[in-house]
Amino acid sequence: MQKDWLEDLVVGETMKLIQDDAVIDKIVQLVMDVQNRENTTIPLLEKQLREVNKKLDNLMKAIEDDLYTRTMKERLEALEIQKDELTAKLQTKS
């Protein structure tokens, strides 16, 4: 009996909220804000991944031109780790 009363109260209050245009507008705005934040994350990650790939290509060109150093090896490894991390983040966002 207590449960029915509580359920009826929750349903009644929810119905009041749904019928309030100001509440609906606020919910719509919050949903749009969340969607916009998510939409900017993927392009940013893609841009970062392109930049990392470009840096990796430049390092590979330098290596091919016999300009290889220990520092380049360390940088190459760091960029490969960064690439893997960005790729994983993109896969979870998609």
PyMOL Python script that loads the backbone (N, CA, C, O; Angstrom):
from pymol import cmd

cmd.read_pdbstr("""\
ATOM      1  N   MET A   1       0.808  -1.181   0.000  1.00  0.00           N
ATOM      2  CA  MET A   1       0.000   0.000   0.000  1.00  0.00           C
ATOM      3  C   MET A   1       0.867   1.266   0.000  1.00  0.00           C
ATOM      4  O   MET A   1       0.603   2.208  -0.748  1.00  0.00           O
ATOM      5  N   GLN A   2       1.905   1.276   0.849  1.00  0.00           N
ATOM      6  CA  GLN A   2       2.835   2.409   0.896  1.00  0.00           C
ATOM      7  C   GLN A   2       3.514   2.588  -0.467  1.00  0.00           C
ATOM      8  O   GLN A   2       3.710   3.708  -0.941  1.00  0.00           O
ATOM      9  N   LYS A   3       3.858   1.476  -1.069  1.00  0.00           N
ATOM     10  CA  LYS A   3       4.549   1.518  -2.354  1.00  0.00           C
ATOM     11  C   LYS A   3       3.654   2.148  -3.425  1.00  0.00           C
ATOM     12  O   LYS A   3       4.119   2.971  -4.213  1.00  0.00           O
ATOM     13  N   ASP A   4       2.394   1.771  -3.455  1.00  0.00           N
ATOM     14  CA  ASP A   4       1.464   2.333  -4.433  1.00  0.00           C
ATOM     15  C   ASP A   4       1.323   3.839  -4.256  1.00  0.00           C
ATOM     16  O   ASP A   4       1.312   4.584  -5.236  1.00  0.00           O
ATOM     17  N   TRP A   5       1.216   4.286  -3.013  1.00  0.00           N
ATOM     18  CA  TRP A   5       1.102   5.708  -2.732  1.00  0.00           C
ATOM     19  C   TRP A   5       2.333   6.461  -3.237  1.00  0.00           C
ATOM     20  O   TRP A   5       2.213   7.521  -3.852  1.00  0.00           O
ATOM     21  N   LEU A   6       3.516   5.904  -2.971  1.00  0.00           N
ATOM     22  CA  LEU A   6       4.755   6.539  -3.389  1.00  0.00           C
ATOM     23  C   LEU A   6       4.868   6.560  -4.917  1.00  0.00           C
ATOM     24  O   LEU A   6       5.260   7.571  -5.500  1.00  0.00           O
ATOM     25  N   GLU A   7       4.527   5.450  -5.555  1.00  0.00           N
ATOM     26  CA  GLU A   7       4.563   5.401  -7.013  1.00  0.00           C
ATOM     27  C   GLU A   7       3.604   6.422  -7.615  1.00  0.00           C
ATOM     28  O   GLU A   7       3.959   7.117  -8.567  1.00  0.00           O
ATOM     29  N   ASP A   8       2.407   6.517  -7.075  1.00  0.00           N
ATOM     30  CA  ASP A   8       1.431   7.493  -7.571  1.00  0.00           C
ATOM     31  C   ASP A   8       1.944   8.918  -7.405  1.00  0.00           C
ATOM     32  O   ASP A   8       1.750   9.760  -8.282  1.00  0.00           O
ATOM     33  N   LEU A   9       2.591   9.184  -6.288  1.00  0.00           N
ATOM     34  CA  LEU A   9       3.154  10.513  -6.043  1.00  0.00           C
ATOM     35  C   LEU A   9       4.241  10.835  -7.067  1.00  0.00           C
ATOM     36  O   LEU A   9       4.250  11.919  -7.648  1.00  0.00           O
ATOM     37  N   VAL A  10       5.151   9.894  -7.283  1.00  0.00           N
ATOM     38  CA  VAL A  10       6.247  10.097  -8.239  1.00  0.00           C
ATOM     39  C   VAL A  10       5.695  10.312  -9.643  1.00  0.00           C
ATOM     40  O   VAL A  10       6.129  11.223 -10.348  1.00  0.00           O
ATOM     41  N   VAL A  11       4.741   9.480 -10.053  1.00  0.00           N
ATOM     42  CA  VAL A  11       4.146   9.615 -11.383  1.00  0.00           C
ATOM     43  C   VAL A  11       3.431  10.955 -11.511  1.00  0.00           C
ATOM     44  O   VAL A  11       3.557  11.627 -12.535  1.00  0.00           O
ATOM     45  N   GLY A  12       2.691  11.343 -10.495  1.00  0.00           N
ATOM     46  CA  GLY A  12       1.973  12.617 -10.532  1.00  0.00           C
ATOM     47  C   GLY A  12       2.912  13.803 -10.658  1.00  0.00           C
ATOM     48  O   GLY A  12       2.674  14.703 -11.463  1.00  0.00           O
ATOM     49  N   GLU A  13       3.977  13.811  -9.866  1.00  0.00           N
ATOM     50  CA  GLU A  13       4.948  14.910  -9.926  1.00  0.00           C
ATOM     51  C   GLU A  13       5.689  14.923 -11.262  1.00  0.00           C
ATOM     52  O   GLU A  13       5.967  15.989 -11.812  1.00  0.00           O
ATOM     53  N   THR A  14       6.005  13.747 -11.777  1.00  0.00           N
ATOM     54  CA  THR A  14       6.675  13.653 -13.077  1.00  0.00           C
ATOM     55  C   THR A  14       5.771  14.205 -14.180  1.00  0.00           C
ATOM     56  O   THR A  14       6.239  14.923 -15.064  1.00  0.00           O
ATOM     57  N   MET A  15       4.511  13.881 -14.130  1.00  0.00           N
ATOM     58  CA  MET A  15       3.556  14.384 -15.125  1.00  0.00           C
ATOM     59  C   MET A  15       3.454  15.907 -15.073  1.00  0.00           C
ATOM     60  O   MET A  15       3.352  16.564 -16.108  1.00  0.00           O
ATOM     61  N   LYS A  16       3.484  16.466 -13.851  1.00  0.00           N
ATOM     62  CA  LYS A  16       3.468  17.925 -13.723  1.00  0.00           C
ATOM     63  C   LYS A  16       4.692  18.537 -14.401  1.00  0.00           C
ATOM     64  O   LYS A  16       4.583  19.546 -15.098  1.00  0.00           O
ATOM     65  N   LEU A  17       5.866  17.917 -14.191  1.00  0.00           N
ATOM     66  CA  LEU A  17       7.092  18.424 -14.793  1.00  0.00           C
ATOM     67  C   LEU A  17       7.040  18.342 -16.314  1.00  0.00           C
ATOM     68  O   LEU A  17       7.458  19.270 -17.006  1.00  0.00           O
ATOM     69  N   ILE A  18       6.532  17.239 -16.826  1.00  0.00           N
ATOM     70  CA  ILE A  18       6.479  17.035 -18.269  1.00  0.00           C
ATOM     71  C   ILE A  18       5.557  18.052 -18.927  1.00  0.00           C
ATOM     72  O   ILE A  18       5.782  18.429 -20.077  1.00  0.00           O
ATOM     73  N   GLN A  19       4.543  18.496 -18.234  1.00  0.00           N
ATOM     74  CA  GLN A  19       3.592  19.449 -18.798  1.00  0.00           C
ATOM     75  C   GLN A  19       4.070  20.894 -18.678  1.00  0.00           C
ATOM     76  O   GLN A  19       3.421  21.800 -19.203  1.00  0.00           O
ATOM     77  N   ASP A  20       5.173  21.123 -18.008  1.00  0.00           N
ATOM     78  CA  ASP A  20       5.708  22.470 -17.814  1.00  0.00           C
ATOM     79  C   ASP A  20       6.680  22.776 -18.956  1.00  0.00           C
ATOM     80  O   ASP A  20       7.740  22.156 -19.055  1.00  0.00           O
ATOM     81  N   ASP A  21       6.319  23.731 -19.815  1.00  0.00           N
ATOM     82  CA  ASP A  21       7.154  24.066 -20.974  1.00  0.00           C
ATOM     83  C   ASP A  21       8.552  24.529 -20.574  1.00  0.00           C
ATOM     84  O   ASP A  21       9.522  24.238 -21.273  1.00  0.00           O
ATOM     85  N   ALA A  22       8.664  25.235 -19.473  1.00  0.00           N
ATOM     86  CA  ALA A  22       9.982  25.721 -19.027  1.00  0.00           C
ATOM     87  C   ALA A  22      10.885  24.550 -18.662  1.00  0.00           C
ATOM     88  O   ALA A  22      12.080  24.572 -18.956  1.00  0.00           O
ATOM     89  N   VAL A  23      10.325  23.538 -18.028  1.00  0.00           N
ATOM     90  CA  VAL A  23      11.106  22.356 -17.659  1.00  0.00           C
ATOM     91  C   VAL A  23      11.535  21.602 -18.917  1.00  0.00           C
ATOM     92  O   VAL A  23      12.685  21.174 -19.020  1.00  0.00           O
ATOM     93  N   ILE A  24      10.628  21.440 -19.863  1.00  0.00           N
ATOM     94  CA  ILE A  24      10.949  20.763 -21.121  1.00  0.00           C
ATOM     95  C   ILE A  24      12.053  21.524 -21.847  1.00  0.00           C
ATOM     96  O   ILE A  24      12.997  20.907 -22.341  1.00  0.00           O
ATOM     97  N   ASP A  25      11.957  22.843 -21.922  1.00  0.00           N
ATOM     98  CA  ASP A  25      12.997  23.646 -22.576  1.00  0.00           C
ATOM     99  C   ASP A  25      14.348  23.456 -21.899  1.00  0.00           C
ATOM    100  O   ASP A  25      15.372  23.360 -22.575  1.00  0.00           O
ATOM    101  N   LYS A  26      14.357  23.402 -20.576  1.00  0.00           N
ATOM    102  CA  LYS A  26      15.607  23.213 -19.827  1.00  0.00           C
ATOM    103  C   LYS A  26      16.203  21.833 -20.107  1.00  0.00           C
ATOM    104  O   LYS A  26      17.413  21.701 -20.295  1.00  0.00           O
ATOM    105  N   ILE A  27      15.359  20.819 -20.135  1.00  0.00           N
ATOM    106  CA  ILE A  27      15.843  19.459 -20.429  1.00  0.00           C
ATOM    107  C   ILE A  27      16.426  19.403 -21.833  1.00  0.00           C
ATOM    108  O   ILE A  27      17.496  18.831 -22.042  1.00  0.00           O
ATOM    109  N   VAL A  28      15.728  19.994 -22.790  1.00  0.00           N
ATOM    110  CA  VAL A  28      16.219  20.012 -24.171  1.00  0.00           C
ATOM    111  C   VAL A  28      17.565  20.723 -24.240  1.00  0.00           C
ATOM    112  O   VAL A  28      18.480  20.247 -24.912  1.00  0.00           O
ATOM    113  N   GLN A  29      17.698  21.855 -23.555  1.00  0.00           N
ATOM    114  CA  GLN A  29      18.961  22.598 -23.565  1.00  0.00           C
ATOM    115  C   GLN A  29      20.099  21.778 -22.952  1.00  0.00           C
ATOM    116  O   GLN A  29      21.213  21.781 -23.475  1.00  0.00           O
ATOM    117  N   LEU A  30      19.827  21.084 -21.859  1.00  0.00           N
ATOM    118  CA  LEU A  30      20.847  20.248 -21.226  1.00  0.00           C
ATOM    119  C   LEU A  30      21.283  19.114 -22.149  1.00  0.00           C
ATOM    120  O   LEU A  30      22.472  18.817 -22.259  1.00  0.00           O
ATOM    121  N   VAL A  31      20.318  18.487 -22.809  1.00  0.00           N
ATOM    122  CA  VAL A  31      20.650  17.408 -23.746  1.00  0.00           C
ATOM    123  C   VAL A  31      21.482  17.951 -24.898  1.00  0.00           C
ATOM    124  O   VAL A  31      22.453  17.314 -25.307  1.00  0.00           O
ATOM    125  N   MET A  32      21.126  19.105 -25.424  1.00  0.00           N
ATOM    126  CA  MET A  32      21.884  19.710 -26.526  1.00  0.00           C
ATOM    127  C   MET A  32      23.303  20.063 -26.081  1.00  0.00           C
ATOM    128  O   MET A  32      24.256  19.874 -26.836  1.00  0.00           O
ATOM    129  N   ASP A  33      23.441  20.571 -24.869  1.00  0.00           N
ATOM    130  CA  ASP A  33      24.775  20.900 -24.346  1.00  0.00           C
ATOM    131  C   ASP A  33      25.658  19.657 -24.263  1.00  0.00           C
ATOM    132  O   ASP A  33      26.828  19.691 -24.645  1.00  0.00           O
ATOM    133  N   VAL A  34      25.096  18.576 -23.767  1.00  0.00           N
ATOM    134  CA  VAL A  34      25.851  17.324 -23.664  1.00  0.00           C
ATOM    135  C   VAL A  34      26.239  16.840 -25.047  1.00  0.00           C
ATOM    136  O   VAL A  34      27.377  16.422 -25.261  1.00  0.00           O
ATOM    137  N   GLN A  35      25.314  16.890 -25.984  1.00  0.00           N
ATOM    138  CA  GLN A  35      25.589  16.434 -27.350  1.00  0.00           C
ATOM    139  C   GLN A  35      26.677  17.292 -27.992  1.00  0.00           C
ATOM    140  O   GLN A  35      27.555  16.759 -28.671  1.00  0.00           O
ATOM    141  N   ASN A  36      26.635  18.599 -27.792  1.00  0.00           N
ATOM    142  CA  ASN A  36      27.650  19.484 -28.366  1.00  0.00           C
ATOM    143  C   ASN A  36      29.028  19.210 -27.777  1.00  0.00           C
ATOM    144  O   ASN A  36      30.029  19.257 -28.492  1.00  0.00           O
ATOM    145  N   ARG A  37      29.084  18.927 -26.494  1.00  0.00           N
ATOM    146  CA  ARG A  37      30.377  18.611 -25.873  1.00  0.00           C
ATOM    147  C   ARG A  37      30.945  17.330 -26.469  1.00  0.00           C
ATOM    148  O   ARG A  37      32.140  17.254 -26.755  1.00  0.00           O
ATOM    149  N   GLU A  38      30.104  16.334 -26.657  1.00  0.00           N
ATOM    150  CA  GLU A  38      30.561  15.072 -27.222  1.00  0.00           C
ATOM    151  C   GLU A  38      31.000  15.255 -28.669  1.00  0.00           C
ATOM    152  O   GLU A  38      31.975  14.638 -29.100  1.00  0.00           O
ATOM    153  N   ASN A  39      30.305  16.083 -29.416  1.00  0.00           N
ATOM    154  CA  ASN A  39      30.632  16.296 -30.817  1.00  0.00           C
ATOM    155  C   ASN A  39      31.974  16.998 -30.990  1.00  0.00           C
ATOM    156  O   ASN A  39      32.622  16.824 -32.022  1.00  0.00           O
ATOM    157  N   THR A  40      32.408  17.785 -30.008  1.00  0.00           N
ATOM    158  CA  THR A  40      33.691  18.462 -30.143  1.00  0.00           C
ATOM    159  C   THR A  40      34.844  17.563 -29.711  1.00  0.00           C
ATOM    160  O   THR A  40      35.988  17.802 -30.097  1.00  0.00           O
ATOM    161  N   THR A  41      34.567  16.553 -28.933  1.00  0.00           N
ATOM    162  CA  THR A  41      35.626  15.668 -28.458  1.00  0.00           C
ATOM    163  C   THR A  41      36.226  14.859 -29.597  1.00  0.00           C
ATOM    164  O   THR A  41      37.449  14.781 -29.722  1.00  0.00           O
ATOM    165  N   ILE A  42      35.394  14.265 -30.422  1.00  0.00           N
ATOM    166  CA  ILE A  42      35.887  13.403 -31.498  1.00  0.00           C
ATOM    167  C   ILE A  42      36.726  14.190 -32.506  1.00  0.00           C
ATOM    168  O   ILE A  42      37.826  13.747 -32.840  1.00  0.00           O
ATOM    169  N   PRO A  43      36.254  15.343 -33.009  1.00  0.00           N
ATOM    170  CA  PRO A  43      37.112  16.091 -33.935  1.00  0.00           C
ATOM    171  C   PRO A  43      38.446  16.508 -33.323  1.00  0.00           C
ATOM    172  O   PRO A  43      39.467  16.523 -34.010  1.00  0.00           O
ATOM    173  N   LEU A  44      38.441  16.843 -32.039  1.00  0.00           N
ATOM    174  CA  LEU A  44      39.689  17.222 -31.373  1.00  0.00           C
ATOM    175  C   LEU A  44      40.646  16.038 -31.316  1.00  0.00           C
ATOM    176  O   LEU A  44      41.836  16.189 -31.595  1.00  0.00           O
ATOM    177  N   LEU A  45      40.140  14.868 -30.959  1.00  0.00           N
ATOM    178  CA  LEU A  45      40.985  13.670 -30.920  1.00  0.00           C
ATOM    179  C   LEU A  45      41.504  13.330 -32.316  1.00  0.00           C
ATOM    180  O   LEU A  45      42.662  12.941 -32.470  1.00  0.00           O
ATOM    181  N   GLU A  46      40.654  13.474 -33.328  1.00  0.00           N
ATOM    182  CA  GLU A  46      41.077  13.196 -34.702  1.00  0.00           C
ATOM    183  C   GLU A  46      42.174  14.157 -35.141  1.00  0.00           C
ATOM    184  O   GLU A  46      43.125  13.754 -35.812  1.00  0.00           O
ATOM    185  N   LYS A  47      42.044  15.432 -34.761  1.00  0.00           N
ATOM    186  CA  LYS A  47      43.070  16.427 -35.107  1.00  0.00           C
ATOM    187  C   LYS A  47      44.394  16.074 -34.428  1.00  0.00           C
ATOM    188  O   LYS A  47      45.451  16.127 -35.056  1.00  0.00           O
ATOM    189  N   GLN A  48      44.333  15.718 -33.159  1.00  0.00           N
ATOM    190  CA  GLN A  48      45.550  15.341 -32.436  1.00  0.00           C
ATOM    191  C   GLN A  48      46.196  14.111 -33.068  1.00  0.00           C
ATOM    192  O   GLN A  48      47.421  14.030 -33.167  1.00  0.00           O
ATOM    193  N   LEU A  49      45.372  13.155 -33.494  1.00  0.00           N
ATOM    194  CA  LEU A  49      45.900  11.952 -34.131  1.00  0.00           C
ATOM    195  C   LEU A  49      46.575  12.291 -35.456  1.00  0.00           C
ATOM    196  O   LEU A  49      47.629  11.738 -35.770  1.00  0.00           O
ATOM    197  N   ARG A  50      45.982  13.191 -36.237  1.00  0.00           N
ATOM    198  CA  ARG A  50      46.610  13.618 -37.499  1.00  0.00           C
ATOM    199  C   ARG A  50      47.974  14.271 -37.246  1.00  0.00           C
ATOM    200  O   ARG A  50      48.939  14.025 -37.969  1.00  0.00           O
ATOM    201  N   GLU A  51      48.030  15.107 -36.203  1.00  0.00           N
ATOM    202  CA  GLU A  51      49.291  15.777 -35.866  1.00  0.00           C
ATOM    203  C   GLU A  51      50.364  14.763 -35.459  1.00  0.00           C
ATOM    204  O   GLU A  51      51.521  14.880 -35.864  1.00  0.00           O
ATOM    205  N   VAL A  52      49.978  13.778 -34.662  1.00  0.00           N
ATOM    206  CA  VAL A  52      50.922  12.738 -34.238  1.00  0.00           C
ATOM    207  C   VAL A  52      51.394  11.944 -35.458  1.00  0.00           C
ATOM    208  O   VAL A  52      52.584  11.659 -35.591  1.00  0.00           O
ATOM    209  N   ASN A  53      50.474  11.590 -36.338  1.00  0.00           N
ATOM    210  CA  ASN A  53      50.862  10.849 -37.547  1.00  0.00           C
ATOM    211  C   ASN A  53      51.824  11.651 -38.418  1.00  0.00           C
ATOM    212  O   ASN A  53      52.758  11.090 -38.991  1.00  0.00           O
ATOM    213  N   LYS A  54      51.600  12.955 -38.519  1.00  0.00           N
ATOM    214  CA  LYS A  54      52.497  13.820 -39.298  1.00  0.00           C
ATOM    215  C   LYS A  54      53.893  13.837 -38.671  1.00  0.00           C
ATOM    216  O   LYS A  54      54.899  13.747 -39.374  1.00  0.00           O
ATOM    217  N   LYS A  55      53.942  13.953 -37.355  1.00  0.00           N
ATOM    218  CA  LYS A  55      55.237  13.940 -36.670  1.00  0.00           C
ATOM    219  C   LYS A  55      55.947  12.601 -36.864  1.00  0.00           C
ATOM    220  O   LYS A  55      57.160  12.558 -37.066  1.00  0.00           O
ATOM    221  N   LEU A  56      55.191  11.520 -36.801  1.00  0.00           N
ATOM    222  CA  LEU A  56      55.778  10.195 -37.033  1.00  0.00           C
ATOM    223  C   LEU A  56      56.324  10.089 -38.459  1.00  0.00           C
ATOM    224  O   LEU A  56      57.411   9.550 -38.670  1.00  0.00           O
ATOM    225  N   ASP A  57      55.579  10.597 -39.423  1.00  0.00           N
ATOM    226  CA  ASP A  57      56.048  10.584 -40.817  1.00  0.00           C
ATOM    227  C   ASP A  57      57.341  11.377 -40.960  1.00  0.00           C
ATOM    228  O   ASP A  57      58.269  10.946 -41.644  1.00  0.00           O
ATOM    229  N   ASN A  58      57.396  12.539 -40.311  1.00  0.00           N
ATOM    230  CA  ASN A  58      58.612  13.362 -40.394  1.00  0.00           C
ATOM    231  C   ASN A  58      59.808  12.646 -39.766  1.00  0.00           C
ATOM    232  O   ASN A  58      60.918  12.702 -40.296  1.00  0.00           O
ATOM    233  N   LEU A  59      59.581  11.982 -38.649  1.00  0.00           N
ATOM    234  CA  LEU A  59      60.665  11.228 -38.021  1.00  0.00           C
ATOM    235  C   LEU A  59      61.132  10.090 -38.924  1.00  0.00           C
ATOM    236  O   LEU A  59      62.329   9.829 -39.041  1.00  0.00           O
ATOM    237  N   MET A  60      60.180   9.422 -39.557  1.00  0.00           N
ATOM    238  CA  MET A  60      60.542   8.317 -40.448  1.00  0.00           C
ATOM    239  C   MET A  60      61.350   8.819 -41.637  1.00  0.00           C
ATOM    240  O   MET A  60      62.290   8.153 -42.070  1.00  0.00           O
ATOM    241  N   LYS A  61      60.998   9.974 -42.164  1.00  0.00           N
ATOM    242  CA  LYS A  61      61.760  10.569 -43.274  1.00  0.00           C
ATOM    243  C   LYS A  61      63.181  10.879 -42.828  1.00  0.00           C
ATOM    244  O   LYS A  61      64.136  10.632 -43.564  1.00  0.00           O
ATOM    245  N   ALA A  62      63.320  11.420 -41.618  1.00  0.00           N
ATOM    246  CA  ALA A  62      64.655  11.737 -41.100  1.00  0.00           C
ATOM    247  C   ALA A  62      65.467  10.461 -40.923  1.00  0.00           C
ATOM    248  O   ALA A  62      66.661  10.439 -41.223  1.00  0.00           O
ATOM    249  N   ILE A  63      64.840   9.412 -40.445  1.00  0.00           N
ATOM    250  CA  ILE A  63      65.533   8.125 -40.278  1.00  0.00           C
ATOM    251  C   ILE A  63      65.970   7.588 -41.637  1.00  0.00           C
ATOM    252  O   ILE A  63      67.084   7.088 -41.793  1.00  0.00           O
ATOM    253  N   GLU A  64      65.079   7.698 -42.612  1.00  0.00           N
ATOM    254  CA  GLU A  64      65.421   7.244 -43.967  1.00  0.00           C
ATOM    255  C   GLU A  64      66.575   8.040 -44.552  1.00  0.00           C
ATOM    256  O   GLU A  64      67.310   7.526 -45.395  1.00  0.00           O
ATOM    257  N   ASP A  65      66.751   9.284 -44.122  1.00  0.00           N
ATOM    258  CA  ASP A  65      67.845  10.130 -44.587  1.00  0.00           C
ATOM    259  C   ASP A  65      69.086   9.979 -43.716  1.00  0.00           C
ATOM    260  O   ASP A  65      69.977  10.827 -43.761  1.00  0.00           O
ATOM    261  N   ASP A  66      69.155   8.917 -42.929  1.00  0.00           N
ATOM    262  CA  ASP A  66      70.294   8.602 -42.056  1.00  0.00           C
ATOM    263  C   ASP A  66      70.560   9.681 -41.004  1.00  0.00           C
ATOM    264  O   ASP A  66      71.715   9.968 -40.688  1.00  0.00           O
ATOM    265  N   LEU A  67      69.516  10.265 -40.474  1.00  0.00           N
ATOM    266  CA  LEU A  67      69.660  11.266 -39.421  1.00  0.00           C
ATOM    267  C   LEU A  67      69.198  10.708 -38.075  1.00  0.00           C
ATOM    268  O   LEU A  67      68.710  11.457 -37.229  1.00  0.00           O
ATOM    269  N   TYR A  68      69.345   9.423 -37.879  1.00  0.00           N
ATOM    270  CA  TYR A  68      68.846   8.730 -36.699  1.00  0.00           C
ATOM    271  C   TYR A  68      69.718   9.003 -35.478  1.00  0.00           C
ATOM    272  O   TYR A  68      70.943   8.900 -35.539  1.00  0.00           O
ATOM    273  N   THR A  69      69.062   9.357 -34.357  1.00  0.00           N
ATOM    274  CA  THR A  69      69.764   9.552 -33.091  1.00  0.00           C
ATOM    275  C   THR A  69      68.989   8.851 -31.981  1.00  0.00           C
ATOM    276  O   THR A  69      67.847   8.433 -32.173  1.00  0.00           O
ATOM    277  N   ARG A  70      69.616   8.728 -30.832  1.00  0.00           N
ATOM    278  CA  ARG A  70      68.955   8.115 -29.681  1.00  0.00           C
ATOM    279  C   ARG A  70      67.741   8.938 -29.260  1.00  0.00           C
ATOM    280  O   ARG A  70      66.713   8.380 -28.877  1.00  0.00           O
ATOM    281  N   THR A  71      67.857  10.252 -29.331  1.00  0.00           N
ATOM    282  CA  THR A  71      66.743  11.133 -28.980  1.00  0.00           C
ATOM    283  C   THR A  71      65.572  10.909 -29.922  1.00  0.00           C
ATOM    284  O   THR A  71      64.417  10.934 -29.496  1.00  0.00           O
ATOM    285  N   MET A  72      65.858  10.693 -31.188  1.00  0.00           N
ATOM    286  CA  MET A  72      64.794  10.431 -32.156  1.00  0.00           C
ATOM    287  C   MET A  72      64.081   9.128 -31.813  1.00  0.00           C
ATOM    288  O   MET A  72      62.861   9.024 -31.942  1.00  0.00           O
ATOM    289  N   LYS A  73      64.851   8.140 -31.379  1.00  0.00           N
ATOM    290  CA  LYS A  73      64.241   6.860 -31.005  1.00  0.00           C
ATOM    291  C   LYS A  73      63.272   7.061 -29.843  1.00  0.00           C
ATOM    292  O   LYS A  73      62.165   6.523 -29.859  1.00  0.00           O
ATOM    293  N   GLU A  74      63.682   7.829 -28.837  1.00  0.00           N
ATOM    294  CA  GLU A  74      62.833   8.090 -27.680  1.00  0.00           C
ATOM    295  C   GLU A  74      61.569   8.852 -28.086  1.00  0.00           C
ATOM    296  O   GLU A  74      60.470   8.557 -27.616  1.00  0.00           O
ATOM    297  N   ARG A  75      61.749   9.833 -28.965  1.00  0.00           N
ATOM    298  CA  ARG A  75      60.606  10.623 -29.434  1.00  0.00           C
ATOM    299  C   ARG A  75      59.653   9.753 -30.253  1.00  0.00           C
ATOM    300  O   ARG A  75      58.433   9.872 -30.132  1.00  0.00           O
ATOM    301  N   LEU A  76      60.216   8.884 -31.081  1.00  0.00           N
ATOM    302  CA  LEU A  76      59.418   7.971 -31.895  1.00  0.00           C
ATOM    303  C   LEU A  76      58.573   7.064 -31.004  1.00  0.00           C
ATOM    304  O   LEU A  76      57.388   6.860 -31.265  1.00  0.00           O
ATOM    305  N   GLU A  77      59.176   6.530 -29.968  1.00  0.00           N
ATOM    306  CA  GLU A  77      58.447   5.664 -29.036  1.00  0.00           C
ATOM    307  C   GLU A  77      57.336   6.432 -28.314  1.00  0.00           C
ATOM    308  O   GLU A  77      56.234   5.912 -28.138  1.00  0.00           O
ATOM    309  N   ALA A  78      57.628   7.671 -27.897  1.00  0.00           N
ATOM    310  CA  ALA A  78      56.622   8.484 -27.205  1.00  0.00           C
ATOM    311  C   ALA A  78      55.449   8.803 -28.133  1.00  0.00           C
ATOM    312  O   ALA A  78      54.291   8.760 -27.719  1.00  0.00           O
ATOM    313  N   LEU A  79      55.759   9.119 -29.384  1.00  0.00           N
ATOM    314  CA  LEU A  79      54.692   9.410 -30.342  1.00  0.00           C
ATOM    315  C   LEU A  79      53.851   8.171 -30.648  1.00  0.00           C
ATOM    316  O   LEU A  79      52.638   8.273 -30.825  1.00  0.00           O
ATOM    317  N   GLU A  80      54.483   7.020 -30.709  1.00  0.00           N
ATOM    318  CA  GLU A  80      53.730   5.790 -30.962  1.00  0.00           C
ATOM    319  C   GLU A  80      52.784   5.481 -29.799  1.00  0.00           C
ATOM    320  O   GLU A  80      51.663   5.022 -30.015  1.00  0.00           O
ATOM    321  N   ILE A  81      53.232   5.731 -28.574  1.00  0.00           N
ATOM    322  CA  ILE A  81      52.367   5.547 -27.401  1.00  0.00           C
ATOM    323  C   ILE A  81      51.200   6.530 -27.459  1.00  0.00           C
ATOM    324  O   ILE A  81      50.054   6.163 -27.199  1.00  0.00           O
ATOM    325  N   GLN A  82      51.502   7.775 -27.802  1.00  0.00           N
ATOM    326  CA  GLN A  82      50.452   8.794 -27.900  1.00  0.00           C
ATOM    327  C   GLN A  82      49.442   8.417 -28.989  1.00  0.00           C
ATOM    328  O   GLN A  82      48.236   8.591 -28.814  1.00  0.00           O
ATOM    329  N   LYS A  83      49.940   7.905 -30.100  1.00  0.00           N
ATOM    330  CA  LYS A  83      49.060   7.479 -31.187  1.00  0.00           C
ATOM    331  C   LYS A  83      48.131   6.352 -30.714  1.00  0.00           C
ATOM    332  O   LYS A  83      46.931   6.377 -30.989  1.00  0.00           O
ATOM    333  N   ASP A  84      48.684   5.379 -30.009  1.00  0.00           N
ATOM    334  CA  ASP A  84      47.873   4.266 -29.498  1.00  0.00           C
ATOM    335  C   ASP A  84      46.791   4.765 -28.533  1.00  0.00           C
ATOM    336  O   ASP A  84      45.650   4.305 -28.573  1.00  0.00           O
ATOM    337  N   GLU A  85      47.167   5.715 -27.663  1.00  0.00           N
ATOM    338  CA  GLU A  85      46.206   6.249 -26.701  1.00  0.00           C
ATOM    339  C   GLU A  85      45.078   7.005 -27.401  1.00  0.00           C
ATOM    340  O   GLU A  85      43.909   6.839 -27.050  1.00  0.00           O
ATOM    341  N   LEU A  86      45.426   7.841 -28.397  1.00  0.00           N
ATOM    342  CA  LEU A  86      44.417   8.591 -29.128  1.00  0.00           C
ATOM    343  C   LEU A  86      43.495   7.661 -29.908  1.00  0.00           C
ATOM    344  O   LEU A  86      42.283   7.872 -29.956  1.00  0.00           O
ATOM    345  N   THR A  87      44.072   6.639 -30.514  1.00  0.00           N
ATOM    346  CA  THR A  87      43.277   5.667 -31.269  1.00  0.00           C
ATOM    347  C   THR A  87      42.300   4.951 -30.347  1.00  0.00           C
ATOM    348  O   THR A  87      41.140   4.745 -30.705  1.00  0.00           O
ATOM    349  N   ALA A  88      42.764   4.576 -29.169  1.00  0.00           N
ATOM    350  CA  ALA A  88      41.884   3.897 -28.203  1.00  0.00           C
ATOM    351  C   ALA A  88      40.761   4.829 -27.752  1.00  0.00           C
ATOM    352  O   ALA A  88      39.615   4.392 -27.645  1.00  0.00           O
ATOM    353  N   LYS A  89      41.061   6.099 -27.485  1.00  0.00           N
ATOM    354  CA  LYS A  89      40.034   7.050 -27.076  1.00  0.00           C
ATOM    355  C   LYS A  89      38.987   7.240 -28.179  1.00  0.00           C
ATOM    356  O   LYS A  89      37.788   7.301 -27.908  1.00  0.00           O
ATOM    357  N   LEU A  90      39.457   7.331 -29.414  1.00  0.00           N
ATOM    358  CA  LEU A  90      38.523   7.480 -30.535  1.00  0.00           C
ATOM    359  C   LEU A  90      37.611   6.266 -30.661  1.00  0.00           C
ATOM    360  O   LEU A  90      36.427   6.406 -30.968  1.00  0.00           O
ATOM    361  N   GLN A  91      38.150   5.096 -30.427  1.00  0.00           N
ATOM    362  CA  GLN A  91      37.336   3.890 -30.543  1.00  0.00           C
ATOM    363  C   GLN A  91      36.261   3.840 -29.451  1.00  0.00           C
ATOM    364  O   GLN A  91      35.159   3.345 -29.689  1.00  0.00           O
ATOM    365  N   THR A  92      36.578   4.346 -28.266  1.00  0.00           N
ATOM    366  CA  THR A  92      35.579   4.327 -27.196  1.00  0.00           C
ATOM    367  C   THR A  92      34.526   5.394 -27.393  1.00  0.00           C
ATOM    368  O   THR A  92      33.400   5.236 -26.921  1.00  0.00           O
ATOM    369  N   LYS A  93      34.863   6.491 -28.088  1.00  0.00           N
ATOM    370  CA  LYS A  93      33.914   7.586 -28.331  1.00  0.00           C
ATOM    371  C   LYS A  93      32.981   7.284 -29.499  1.00  0.00           C
ATOM    372  O   LYS A  93      31.882   7.832 -29.575  1.00  0.00           O
ATOM    373  N   SER A  94      33.410   6.425 -30.396  1.00  0.00           N
ATOM    374  CA  SER A  94      32.602   6.152 -31.595  1.00  0.00           C
ATOM    375  C   SER A  94      31.505   5.165 -31.316  1.00  0.00           C
ATOM    376  O   SER A  94      30.736   4.827 -32.216  1.00  0.00           O
TER     377      SER A  94
END
""", "prot")
cmd.dss("prot")
cmd.show_as("cartoon", "prot")
cmd.util.cbc("prot")
cmd.orient("prot")
